[in-house]
Amino acid sequence: MKKILVIGSGALKIGEAGEFDYSGTQALKAIKEEGIETILVNPNIATVQTSEGIADKIYFLPIYPKFIKKVIEKEKPSGLLLSFGGQTALNCGVKLFEKGVLKKHVLKVLGTPIESIIASEDRDIFRDKLNTMNIKTARGIVVHSLEEAFSASEEIGFPIIIRTSYALGGLSSGFAHDKKELATLIDIALSHSSQILIEESLKGWKEIEYEVMCDRYGNCITVCNLENFDPIGIHTGDSIVVAPSQTLPNSEYQKLRTFSLSIARAFGIIGECNVQFALSPNSEDYRLIEINARLSRSSALASKATGYPIAFIAAKLALGYGLHELKNYVTQTTSAFFEPSLDYVVCKFPRWDLKKFSRSSTQIDSSMKSVGEVMSIGGSFEEAFQKGLRMLDIGLEGFINPKKKR
């Protein structure tokens, strides 16, 4: 590889762009370290990755196939990285693949193969693959119209959750308790995606995530697991997230960890992926929610929480290295083929700025609304939790009400 094209995450919006600046910047540094020329396409000038010296050449263009195609024709790169620009980059790469642009220019997608990306994003393929592995998923039906949605809701039964394929930040998702609410949600969802998933509601279940690293040799590790303070029904971006999990006994932790590694191998992940589970609070019953075959917001949190440079290592793995061939960039002595052990607790708290959006709802749900977050570290959950609340800078001294001014 002499020249690699890296697709960024596009213009600033909730759930995208700024959240993936960390991963994109780390990837560019890792590639540059190998002496390979990097071409970055990203219209967001507010990011670190578009700063001078990070990439060799930058195109401030929208992340649309027609613009990326022109860059490919001009620069003639030999490799393409899609996993470091969030959902926008993935969707763009899939469209370029479907239109035959990648084949025409003999452009190789580095890291997780494009077929694996499609398998993880397309709800029909995703569910079929998991069924063959005997991995439990929530009962669901893929629909493409309001009539199909009504039919699916009768089969599954209310309440239900609506999800869209190829979407980030819970875009157009939501819970419906009757046909009227369903019709409203489907109308919005169809404006963003042609494929909608009608799924049984798992509201009240625990939400657990695992950050998994895999190389081309089949070596896999979990960097850490994360537990949402809020139950299923609140988007992860709007939830308080704790690492490592605090309420899972070892049996549940190991069970979900084993599933995560098996799923990452089955989907052919090379680099990093995020596996999300719903876990019953009353038993060891579980459901796999989704797998993100890319770097996510949780990846940046896990990386900073553990000290394991996830994005940097993922970029190296995409170039063909194995986990056992890379050094732990923190210790500089051990290899990257190890799982960090935490003797402390990390909490992530969301931040909102709803005053700037006069018509926005102040109710948190399955669609992300937060515009930022803070991360706190403590020797115990209580310490990290109290620190995080103070760091929000909203007048809280901790998990107590501030004194009322007389």
Salt bridges, closest charged atoms under 4 A:
GLU16 OE2 - LYS13 NZ 3.67
GLU33 OE1 - LYS316 NZ 2.78
GLU34 OE2 - LYS316 NZ 2.49
ASP56 OD1 - LYS32 NZ 3.98
GLU75 OE1 - LYS3 NZ 3.14
GLU75 OE2 - LYS57 NZ 3.05
GLU148 OE1 - HIS144 ND1 3.48
GLU154 OE2 - LYS179 NZ 2.82
GLU181 OE1 - HIS177 ND1 3.10
GLU199 OE2 - ARG127 NH1 3.71
GLU199 OE1 - ARG163 NE 2.90
GLU200 OE2 - ARG287 NE 3.76
ASP285 OD1 - LYS136 NZ 2.88
ASP285 OD1 - ARG287 NH1 2.98
GLU290 OE1 - ARG123 NH2 3.49
GLU325 OE2 - HIS324 NE2 3.97
GLU339 OE2 - ARG257 NH2 2.79
ASP353 OD2 - LYS356 NZ 3.25
ASP365 OD1 - LYS369 NZ 3.35
GLU373 OE1 - LYS348 NZ 3.99
GLU383 OE2 - LYS387 NZ 3.24
